[in-house]
Amino acid sequence: MTQSQLTSLAVAGGILFAAYKFGNAEIRTGAVAVAALIVARRVPYLKDQIA
């Protein structure tokens, strides 16, 4: 994983954390769903299954 990939994941994580922390119930649900998809794309077995 390169420096630019880590930076983009960190920015996305920060945005999702802020949405979860300060959003209403619908926004929190969406933030958790997007975060789960990002994590699933990084796990080797799951990446093959959702692609």
Protein Blocks (a to p, Z undefined) as FASTA:
>chain_A
ZZklmmmmmmmmmmmmmmmmmmcfklmmmmmmmmmmmmmmmpmklmmmmZZ
